[in-house]
Amino acid sequence: MKARVYKSTGSWYALKTEDGQLINGRVKGVLKIDGITSTNPIAVGDWVDFEMENELEKTVMITAIHDRDNYIARTSPHKKVAHHIIASNLDQALIFATLKEPRTSQGFIDRFLCTAEAYHIPAIIVFNKADIYRDKELDKYAELEEIYESIGYKVFLVSVKEKLGLDELKLLLQNKTTLISGHSGVGKSTFINAVFPEMALRTQEVSEWSGKGLHTTTFAEMFDLPGGGQIIDTPGIRELGIVGISRQELSHYFPEMRNLLSNCQFNNCLHMNEPGCAVKEAVQEGKVHMDRYVSYCTILDSIEDKNY
């Protein structure tokens, strides 16, 4: 029998079967996935096979994990050399950012976009709290909107508090599995409650159904949307450590650089000090924005020079 993982609570997993039944499952022995080493063998969004363990308590034993279409990962919060899969089988990722109270750095946004590119997940950028922005923040938003839209990203300015700009976002979420991420305090949960107020009861229901009194460290939790689709809410991410990307690969995950790579003089060009570099030339000509190049250099510097 088949089910999808909606939440991880310690050694237990909250599952929903294909016919909509809510059950709790745990892993039998050690489940290994070829080519993937992570701190969590099973992630929210996974499809799994199971066998009934206790019919009365609706508990099951997970016996296998289906191949993932994709997944998004970060360095483990507890073990920097390991990586943690945030969620899997995603149609898109939505990063919530703010330019004030708190301010999301462009470096964080670029790390998120780079990670999404690496795992082949379309990303959307949402700047929240427009109601508190003054001219300074609005000018900055206009600059960032131009930078990101010019390289193919969808960018939105919204105020969850004032319910401005939410209808278009709501349409984007329908019938898709969407990861919602960002720093704490940027308004992710408020957005979910504002756009789908009927979900408040469902959220409470999931928490009651999946909480078995064990120590819970929830990295992500999935909810069904009214009318079709799912959203995966994540706790606020303080920093997003890049994993599984080599120094040589990094520029492939910057769309504006990817189109220039074949013009570099050297195949293994890192776009730093090499002669005949098409990327550096594009930066000088303003075709690649300097802020994006600075983000690239900062991320490159954080990646250890080793083979993945």
Short mmCIF file of the C-alpha atoms (twelve columns), coordinates in Angstrom:
data_MODEL
# 
_entry.id   MODEL 
# 
loop_
_atom_site.group_PDB 
_atom_site.id 
_atom_site.type_symbol 
_atom_site.label_atom_id 
_atom_site.label_alt_id 
_atom_site.label_comp_id 
_atom_site.label_asym_id 
_atom_site.label_seq_id 
_atom_site.Cartn_x 
_atom_site.Cartn_y 
_atom_site.Cartn_z 
_atom_site.pdbx_PDB_model_num 
ATOM 1   C CA . MET A 1   0.000   0.000  0.000   1 
ATOM 2   C CA . LYS A 2   1.116   3.540  -0.797  1 
ATOM 3   C CA . ALA A 3   1.038   6.813  1.161   1 
ATOM 4   C CA . ARG A 4   2.658   10.267 1.175   1 
ATOM 5   C CA . VAL A 5   4.670   11.716 4.068   1 
ATOM 6   C CA . TYR A 6   3.084   14.859 5.522   1 
ATOM 7   C CA . LYS A 7   5.150   15.339 8.674   1 
ATOM 8   C CA . SER A 8   8.104   13.900 10.567  1 
ATOM 9   C CA . THR A 9   7.828   13.678 14.353  1 
ATOM 10  C CA . GLY A 10  10.956  12.091 15.745  1 
ATOM 11  C CA . SER A 11  10.897  8.419  14.826  1 
ATOM 12  C CA . TRP A 12  7.261   8.581  13.637  1 
ATOM 13  C CA . TYR A 13  5.918   9.855  10.318  1 
ATOM 14  C CA . ALA A 14  2.465   11.260 9.618   1 
ATOM 15  C CA . LEU A 15  1.199   9.707  6.393   1 
ATOM 16  C CA . LYS A 16  -1.828  10.085 4.154   1 
ATOM 17  C CA . THR A 17  -2.906  7.173  1.986   1 
ATOM 18  C CA . GLU A 18  -4.038  7.556  -1.616  1 
ATOM 19  C CA . ASP A 19  -7.659  7.333  -0.470  1 
ATOM 20  C CA . GLY A 20  -7.153  10.126 2.094   1 
ATOM 21  C CA . GLN A 21  -6.774  8.085  5.287   1 
ATOM 22  C CA . LEU A 22  -4.502  9.568  7.984   1 
ATOM 23  C CA . ILE A 23  -2.080  7.098  9.580   1 
ATOM 24  C CA . ASN A 24  1.114   7.102  11.630  1 
ATOM 25  C CA . GLY A 25  4.094   5.114  10.412  1 
ATOM 26  C CA . ARG A 26  7.597   4.224  11.452  1 
ATOM 27  C CA . VAL A 27  10.575  2.739  9.669   1 
ATOM 28  C CA . LYS A 28  11.436  -0.926 9.815   1 
ATOM 29  C CA . GLY A 29  15.207  -1.280 10.163  1 
ATOM 30  C CA . VAL A 30  17.346  0.996  7.988   1 
ATOM 31  C CA . LEU A 31  16.049  2.324  4.691   1 
ATOM 32  C CA . LYS A 32  18.780  3.373  2.280   1 
ATOM 33  C CA . ILE A 33  18.397  5.308  -0.952  1 
ATOM 34  C CA . ASP A 34  21.108  4.822  -3.558  1 
ATOM 35  C CA . GLY A 35  23.233  7.912  -4.071  1 
ATOM 36  C CA . ILE A 36  21.647  9.958  -1.267  1 
ATOM 37  C CA . THR A 37  23.198  10.302 2.174   1 
ATOM 38  C CA . SER A 38  21.240  12.551 4.506   1 
ATOM 39  C CA . THR A 39  20.390  12.968 8.163   1 
ATOM 40  C CA . ASN A 40  16.785  12.033 7.395   1 
ATOM 41  C CA . PRO A 41  16.116  8.901  5.329   1 
ATOM 42  C CA . ILE A 42  12.480  9.908  4.784   1 
ATOM 43  C CA . ALA A 43  11.397  13.457 3.934   1 
ATOM 44  C CA . VAL A 44  8.111   15.325 3.796   1 
ATOM 45  C CA . GLY A 45  6.687   14.868 0.306   1 
ATOM 46  C CA . ASP A 46  8.040   11.330 -0.132  1 
ATOM 47  C CA . TRP A 47  5.830   8.543  -1.418  1 
ATOM 48  C CA . VAL A 48  6.296   5.359  0.601   1 
ATOM 49  C CA . ASP A 49  5.027   1.782  0.731   1 
ATOM 50  C CA . PHE A 50  3.744   0.451  4.045   1 
ATOM 51  C CA . GLU A 51  2.344   -2.583 5.821   1 
ATOM 52  C CA . MET A 52  -0.310  -2.418 8.550   1 
ATOM 53  C CA . GLU A 53  1.145   -2.821 12.044  1 
ATOM 54  C CA . ASN A 54  -1.778  -2.030 14.351  1 
ATOM 55  C CA . GLU A 55  -5.233  -1.741 12.760  1 
ATOM 56  C CA . LEU A 56  -6.835  -0.320 15.898  1 
ATOM 57  C CA . GLU A 57  -4.311  2.508  16.381  1 
ATOM 58  C CA . LYS A 58  -3.841  3.005  12.633  1 
ATOM 59  C CA . THR A 59  -0.079  2.589  12.847  1 
ATOM 60  C CA . VAL A 60  1.926   1.127  9.984   1 
ATOM 61  C CA . MET A 61  5.470   0.037  9.122   1 
ATOM 62  C CA . ILE A 62  7.169   1.846  6.216   1 
ATOM 63  C CA . THR A 63  8.856   -0.721 3.995   1 
ATOM 64  C CA . ALA A 64  10.116  1.265  0.977   1 
ATOM 65  C CA . ILE A 65  10.560  4.784  -0.441  1 
ATOM 66  C CA . HIS A 66  9.570   5.545  -4.026  1 
ATOM 67  C CA . ASP A 67  12.059  7.278  -6.327  1 
ATOM 68  C CA . ARG A 68  11.939  11.049 -5.878  1 
ATOM 69  C CA . ASP A 69  11.197  13.359 -8.805  1 
ATOM 70  C CA . ASN A 70  13.377  15.921 -7.024  1 
ATOM 71  C CA . TYR A 71  14.205  17.184 -3.558  1 
ATOM 72  C CA . ILE A 72  15.717  20.265 -1.946  1 
ATOM 73  C CA . ALA A 73  18.405  20.005 0.719   1 
ATOM 74  C CA . ARG A 74  20.523  22.138 3.022   1 
ATOM 75  C CA . THR A 75  23.397  21.518 5.382   1 
ATOM 76  C CA . SER A 76  22.128  19.818 8.516   1 
ATOM 77  C CA . PRO A 77  21.424  22.305 11.340  1 
ATOM 78  C CA . HIS A 78  23.076  19.880 13.779  1 
ATOM 79  C CA . LYS A 79  25.890  18.423 11.680  1 
ATOM 80  C CA . LYS A 80  27.463  20.767 9.135   1 
ATOM 81  C CA . VAL A 81  29.215  18.011 7.193   1 
ATOM 82  C CA . ALA A 82  25.912  16.214 6.582   1 
ATOM 83  C CA . HIS A 83  22.875  17.367 4.663   1 
ATOM 84  C CA . HIS A 84  19.194  17.411 5.469   1 
ATOM 85  C CA . ILE A 85  16.462  16.980 2.881   1 
ATOM 86  C CA . ILE A 86  13.895  19.720 3.487   1 
ATOM 87  C CA . ALA A 87  11.197  18.256 1.227   1 
ATOM 88  C CA . SER A 88  10.758  16.177 -1.922  1 
ATOM 89  C CA . ASN A 89  8.603   15.821 -5.040  1 
ATOM 90  C CA . LEU A 90  8.066   19.560 -5.464  1 
ATOM 91  C CA . ASP A 91  6.502   21.481 -8.348  1 
ATOM 92  C CA . GLN A 92  7.866   24.830 -7.173  1 
ATOM 93  C CA . ALA A 93  9.436   26.711 -4.269  1 
ATOM 94  C CA . LEU A 94  8.302   30.052 -2.937  1 
ATOM 95  C CA . ILE A 95  10.805  32.133 -0.971  1 
ATOM 96  C CA . PHE A 96  9.325   34.767 1.322   1 
ATOM 97  C CA . ALA A 97  11.592  37.786 1.845   1 
ATOM 98  C CA . THR A 98  11.263  41.186 3.494   1 
ATOM 99  C CA . LEU A 99  13.184  44.440 3.044   1 
ATOM 100 C CA . LYS A 100 12.431  45.589 6.597   1 
ATOM 101 C CA . GLU A 101 11.552  44.050 9.977   1 
ATOM 102 C CA . PRO A 102 13.459  41.774 9.392   1 
ATOM 103 C CA . ARG A 103 15.565  42.479 6.321   1 
ATOM 104 C CA . THR A 104 16.326  39.497 4.105   1 
ATOM 105 C CA . SER A 105 19.794  39.760 2.577   1 
ATOM 106 C CA . GLN A 106 20.245  39.378 -1.146  1 
ATOM 107 C CA . GLY A 107 22.882  36.771 -0.354  1 
ATOM 108 C CA . PHE A 108 20.263  34.567 1.327   1 
ATOM 109 C CA . ILE A 109 17.885  34.964 -1.618  1 
ATOM 110 C CA . ASP A 110 20.641  34.019 -4.059  1 
ATOM 111 C CA . ARG A 111 21.626  30.964 -2.029  1 
ATOM 112 C CA . PHE A 112 18.026  29.793 -2.053  1 
ATOM 113 C CA . LEU A 113 17.672  30.377 -5.802  1 
ATOM 114 C CA . CYS A 114 20.951  28.601 -6.470  1 
ATOM 115 C CA . THR A 115 19.822  25.586 -4.415  1 
ATOM 116 C CA . ALA A 116 16.465  25.478 -6.225  1 
ATOM 117 C CA . GLU A 117 18.232  25.646 -9.602  1 
ATOM 118 C CA . ALA A 118 20.551  22.800 -8.608  1 
ATOM 119 C CA . TYR A 119 17.592  20.570 -7.749  1 
ATOM 120 C CA . HIS A 120 15.551  21.627 -10.813 1 
ATOM 121 C CA . ILE A 121 12.787  23.299 -8.817  1 
ATOM 122 C CA . PRO A 122 11.208  26.510 -10.223 1 
ATOM 123 C CA . ALA A 123 11.464  29.326 -7.663  1 
ATOM 124 C CA . ILE A 124 9.245   32.352 -7.023  1 
ATOM 125 C CA . ILE A 125 10.315  35.360 -4.916  1 
ATOM 126 C CA . VAL A 126 7.735   37.116 -2.727  1 
ATOM 127 C CA . PHE A 127 8.577   40.339 -0.908  1 
ATOM 128 C CA . ASN A 128 6.144   40.770 1.974   1 
ATOM 129 C CA . LYS A 129 5.311   43.699 4.301   1 
ATOM 130 C CA . ALA A 130 4.802   46.265 1.523   1 
ATOM 131 C CA . ASP A 131 2.589   48.170 3.978   1 
ATOM 132 C CA . ILE A 132 5.617   49.295 6.027   1 
ATOM 133 C CA . TYR A 133 7.923   50.157 3.116   1 
ATOM 134 C CA . ARG A 134 8.875   53.759 2.512   1 
ATOM 135 C CA . ASP A 135 10.619  55.216 -0.549  1 
ATOM 136 C CA . LYS A 136 13.965  53.645 0.384   1 
ATOM 137 C CA . GLU A 137 12.547  50.114 0.501   1 
ATOM 138 C CA . LEU A 138 10.334  50.626 -2.554  1 
ATOM 139 C CA . ASP A 139 13.356  51.799 -4.567  1 
ATOM 140 C CA . LYS A 140 15.272  48.722 -3.430  1 
ATOM 141 C CA . TYR A 141 12.358  46.482 -4.371  1 
ATOM 142 C CA . ALA A 142 12.221  48.029 -7.867  1 
ATOM 143 C CA . GLU A 143 15.944  47.312 -8.278  1 
ATOM 144 C CA . LEU A 144 15.621  43.704 -7.110  1 
ATOM 145 C CA . GLU A 145 12.520  43.131 -9.228  1 
ATOM 146 C CA . GLU A 146 14.445  44.236 -12.321 1 
ATOM 147 C CA . ILE A 147 17.452  42.048 -11.465 1 
ATOM 148 C CA . TYR A 148 15.475  38.853 -10.902 1 
ATOM 149 C CA . GLU A 149 12.782  39.232 -13.554 1 
ATOM 150 C CA . SER A 150 15.475  39.907 -16.174 1 
ATOM 151 C CA . ILE A 151 16.919  36.434 -15.508 1 
ATOM 152 C CA . GLY A 152 13.577  34.646 -15.528 1 
ATOM 153 C CA . TYR A 153 12.223  34.652 -11.973 1 
ATOM 154 C CA . LYS A 154 8.698   35.682 -10.977 1 
ATOM 155 C CA . VAL A 155 8.778   38.424 -8.329  1 
ATOM 156 C CA . PHE A 156 5.850   39.684 -6.250  1 
ATOM 157 C CA . LEU A 157 5.344   42.565 -3.818  1 
ATOM 158 C CA . VAL A 158 2.611   41.845 -1.274  1 
ATOM 159 C CA . SER A 159 1.253   42.840 2.087   1 
ATOM 160 C CA . VAL A 160 -0.181  39.853 3.901   1 
ATOM 161 C CA . LYS A 161 -1.332  42.141 6.708   1 
ATOM 162 C CA . GLU A 162 -3.336  44.332 4.320   1 
ATOM 163 C CA . LYS A 163 -4.240  41.362 2.054   1 
ATOM 164 C CA . LEU A 164 -2.706  43.096 -0.972  1 
ATOM 165 C CA . GLY A 165 -1.423  41.088 -3.928  1 
ATOM 166 C CA . LEU A 166 -2.449  37.688 -2.553  1 
ATOM 167 C CA . ASP A 167 -4.967  36.563 -5.186  1 
ATOM 168 C CA . GLU A 168 -2.339  35.990 -7.874  1 
ATOM 169 C CA . LEU A 169 -0.180  34.007 -5.458  1 
ATOM 170 C CA . LYS A 170 -3.157  31.874 -4.466  1 
ATOM 171 C CA . LEU A 171 -3.699  30.942 -8.124  1 
ATOM 172 C CA . LEU A 172 -0.041  29.956 -8.481  1 
ATOM 173 C CA . LEU A 173 -0.399  27.450 -5.643  1 
ATOM 174 C CA . GLN A 174 -3.434  25.588 -6.962  1 
ATOM 175 C CA . ASN A 175 -2.909  21.944 -7.943  1 
ATOM 176 C CA . LYS A 176 0.822   22.086 -7.235  1 
ATOM 177 C CA . THR A 177 3.094   20.968 -4.416  1 
ATOM 178 C CA . THR A 178 4.821   24.154 -3.223  1 
ATOM 179 C CA . LEU A 179 7.587   24.573 -0.665  1 
ATOM 180 C CA . ILE A 180 7.280   27.829 1.296   1 
ATOM 181 C CA . SER A 181 10.511  29.003 2.899   1 
ATOM 182 C CA . GLY A 182 12.320  32.042 4.303   1 
ATOM 183 C CA . HIS A 183 13.635  33.564 7.522   1 
ATOM 184 C CA . SER A 184 11.554  33.624 10.702  1 
ATOM 185 C CA . GLY A 185 9.301   36.667 10.897  1 
ATOM 186 C CA . VAL A 186 8.803   37.213 7.158   1 
ATOM 187 C CA . GLY A 187 5.130   36.169 7.290   1 
ATOM 188 C CA . LYS A 188 4.996   32.617 5.892   1 
ATOM 189 C CA . SER A 189 2.441   31.261 8.381   1 
ATOM 190 C CA . THR A 190 0.458   34.516 8.333   1 
ATOM 191 C CA . PHE A 191 0.302   34.232 4.553   1 
ATOM 192 C CA . ILE A 192 -1.011  30.669 4.728   1 
ATOM 193 C CA . ASN A 193 -3.680  31.638 7.264   1 
ATOM 194 C CA . ALA A 194 -4.666  34.758 5.288   1 
ATOM 195 C CA . VAL A 195 -5.001  33.037 1.926   1 
ATOM 196 C CA . PHE A 196 -6.502  29.790 3.215   1 
ATOM 197 C CA . PRO A 197 -8.293  30.618 6.510   1 
ATOM 198 C CA . GLU A 198 -10.124 27.285 6.345   1 
ATOM 199 C CA . MET A 199 -6.773  25.552 6.857   1 
ATOM 200 C CA . ALA A 200 -6.470  26.624 10.502  1 
ATOM 201 C CA . LEU A 201 -8.658  23.699 11.554  1 
ATOM 202 C CA . ARG A 202 -6.746  21.302 9.297   1 
ATOM 203 C CA . THR A 203 -3.454  22.437 10.791  1 
ATOM 204 C CA . GLN A 204 -4.737  21.706 14.275  1 
ATOM 205 C CA . GLU A 205 -6.095  18.360 13.106  1 
ATOM 206 C CA . VAL A 206 -2.726  17.303 11.661  1 
ATOM 207 C CA . SER A 207 -0.883  18.341 14.802  1 
ATOM 208 C CA . GLU A 208 -3.228  16.307 16.983  1 
ATOM 209 C CA . TRP A 209 -3.161  13.306 14.678  1 
ATOM 210 C CA . SER A 210 0.613   13.158 14.218  1 
ATOM 211 C CA . GLY A 211 1.777   14.053 17.727  1 
ATOM 212 C CA . LYS A 212 2.494   10.836 19.595  1 
ATOM 213 C CA . GLY A 213 4.049   12.372 22.694  1 
ATOM 214 C CA . LEU A 214 7.594   11.822 21.456  1 
ATOM 215 C CA . HIS A 215 10.340  14.389 21.040  1 
ATOM 216 C CA . THR A 216 9.453   16.250 17.846  1 
ATOM 217 C CA . THR A 217 11.864  18.125 15.584  1 
ATOM 218 C CA . THR A 218 9.768   19.215 12.643  1 
ATOM 219 C CA . PHE A 219 11.676  20.545 9.674   1 
ATOM 220 C CA . ALA A 220 8.691   20.760 7.338   1 
ATOM 221 C CA . GLU A 221 4.986   19.952 7.294   1 
ATOM 222 C CA . MET A 222 2.635   19.473 4.355   1 
ATOM 223 C CA . PHE A 223 -1.001  20.549 4.146   1 
ATOM 224 C CA . ASP A 224 -3.656  19.956 1.505   1 
ATOM 225 C CA . LEU A 225 -5.061  23.073 -0.133  1 
ATOM 226 C CA . PRO A 226 -8.797  23.555 -0.634  1 
ATOM 227 C CA . GLY A 227 -9.429  22.952 -4.316  1 
ATOM 228 C CA . GLY A 228 -6.284  20.910 -4.927  1 
ATOM 229 C CA . GLY A 229 -2.558  21.044 -4.327  1 
ATOM 230 C CA . GLN A 230 -0.319  21.002 -1.262  1 
ATOM 231 C CA . ILE A 231 1.908   23.474 0.513   1 
ATOM 232 C CA . ILE A 232 4.912   22.519 2.585   1 
ATOM 233 C CA . ASP A 233 5.532   24.985 5.390   1 
ATOM 234 C CA . THR A 234 9.043   25.157 6.810   1 
ATOM 235 C CA . PRO A 235 10.307  26.645 10.066  1 
ATOM 236 C CA . GLY A 236 12.291  29.840 9.602   1 
ATOM 237 C CA . ILE A 237 15.718  29.154 8.117   1 
ATOM 238 C CA . ARG A 238 18.435  31.291 9.654   1 
ATOM 239 C CA . GLU A 239 21.018  30.409 7.032   1 
ATOM 240 C CA . LEU A 240 20.968  28.103 4.036   1 
ATOM 241 C CA . GLY A 241 24.109  26.020 3.683   1 
ATOM 242 C CA . ILE A 242 24.825  24.890 0.124   1 
ATOM 243 C CA . VAL A 243 25.309  21.131 -0.246  1 
ATOM 244 C CA . GLY A 244 26.122  18.821 -3.134  1 
ATOM 245 C CA . ILE A 245 27.409  21.563 -5.454  1 
ATOM 246 C CA . SER A 246 31.053  21.702 -6.521  1 
ATOM 247 C CA . ARG A 247 32.953  24.921 -7.217  1 
ATOM 248 C CA . GLN A 248 33.050  24.028 -10.914 1 
ATOM 249 C CA . GLU A 249 29.276  23.515 -11.050 1 
ATOM 250 C CA . LEU A 250 28.184  26.634 -9.184  1 
ATOM 251 C CA . SER A 251 27.979  29.034 -12.160 1 
ATOM 252 C CA . HIS A 252 25.595  26.610 -13.911 1 
ATOM 253 C CA . TYR A 253 22.985  27.506 -11.268 1 
ATOM 254 C CA . PHE A 254 23.115  31.255 -12.016 1 
ATOM 255 C CA . PRO A 255 20.890  31.507 -15.139 1 
ATOM 256 C CA . GLU A 256 22.534  34.690 -16.430 1 
ATOM 257 C CA . MET A 257 25.968  33.057 -16.193 1 
ATOM 258 C CA . ARG A 258 24.931  29.672 -17.561 1 
ATOM 259 C CA . ASN A 259 24.401  31.112 -21.045 1 
ATOM 260 C CA . LEU A 260 27.938  32.541 -21.114 1 
ATOM 261 C CA . LEU A 261 29.987  29.554 -19.962 1 
ATOM 262 C CA . SER A 262 30.828  28.245 -23.428 1 
ATOM 263 C CA . ASN A 263 32.462  31.595 -24.243 1 
ATOM 264 C CA . CYS A 264 35.049  31.378 -21.452 1 
ATOM 265 C CA . GLN A 265 38.614  30.650 -22.575 1 
ATOM 266 C CA . PHE A 266 38.997  27.739 -20.131 1 
ATOM 267 C CA . ASN A 267 36.514  24.896 -19.609 1 
ATOM 268 C CA . ASN A 268 37.085  24.869 -15.849 1 
ATOM 269 C CA . CYS A 269 36.859  28.651 -15.466 1 
ATOM 270 C CA . LEU A 270 35.704  29.733 -11.985 1 
ATOM 271 C CA . HIS A 271 35.156  33.318 -13.212 1 
ATOM 272 C CA . MET A 272 37.508  34.789 -10.646 1 
ATOM 273 C CA . ASN A 273 41.042  35.519 -11.902 1 
ATOM 274 C CA . GLU A 274 41.178  33.541 -15.153 1 
ATOM 275 C CA . PRO A 275 41.946  35.348 -18.435 1 
ATOM 276 C CA . GLY A 276 39.370  35.329 -21.208 1 
ATOM 277 C CA . CYS A 277 36.412  34.977 -18.814 1 
ATOM 278 C CA . ALA A 278 33.078  35.757 -20.469 1 
ATOM 279 C CA . VAL A 279 31.297  36.107 -17.119 1 
ATOM 280 C CA . LYS A 280 33.664  38.773 -15.766 1 
ATOM 281 C CA . GLU A 281 33.407  40.605 -19.084 1 
ATOM 282 C CA . ALA A 282 29.596  40.509 -18.818 1 
ATOM 283 C CA . VAL A 283 29.815  41.907 -15.269 1 
ATOM 284 C CA . GLN A 284 31.964  44.789 -16.493 1 
ATOM 285 C CA . GLU A 285 29.475  45.480 -19.279 1 
ATOM 286 C CA . GLY A 286 26.516  45.382 -16.882 1 
ATOM 287 C CA . LYS A 287 24.980  42.282 -18.495 1 
ATOM 288 C CA . VAL A 288 25.466  40.337 -15.253 1 
ATOM 289 C CA . HIS A 289 24.525  42.433 -12.217 1 
ATOM 290 C CA . MET A 290 27.403  43.124 -9.839  1 
ATOM 291 C CA . ASP A 291 25.338  42.116 -6.791  1 
ATOM 292 C CA . ARG A 292 24.664  38.706 -8.312  1 
ATOM 293 C CA . TYR A 293 28.342  38.283 -9.122  1 
ATOM 294 C CA . VAL A 294 29.223  39.186 -5.520  1 
ATOM 295 C CA . SER A 295 26.760  36.519 -4.328  1 
ATOM 296 C CA . TYR A 296 28.387  34.018 -6.678  1 
ATOM 297 C CA . CYS A 297 31.858  34.824 -5.318  1 
ATOM 298 C CA . THR A 298 30.643  34.578 -1.700  1 
ATOM 299 C CA . ILE A 299 28.994  31.199 -2.289  1 
ATOM 300 C CA . LEU A 300 32.033  29.963 -4.237  1 
ATOM 301 C CA . ASP A 301 34.250  30.906 -1.302  1 
ATOM 302 C CA . SER A 302 32.030  28.898 1.074   1 
ATOM 303 C CA . ILE A 303 32.277  25.684 -0.977  1 
ATOM 304 C CA . GLU A 304 35.150  23.419 -0.020  1 
ATOM 305 C CA . ASP A 305 37.328  22.418 -2.965  1 
ATOM 306 C CA . LYS A 306 36.506  18.731 -3.129  1 
ATOM 307 C CA . ASN A 307 34.767  16.321 -5.447  1 
ATOM 308 C CA . TYR A 308 31.066  15.535 -4.900  1 
# 
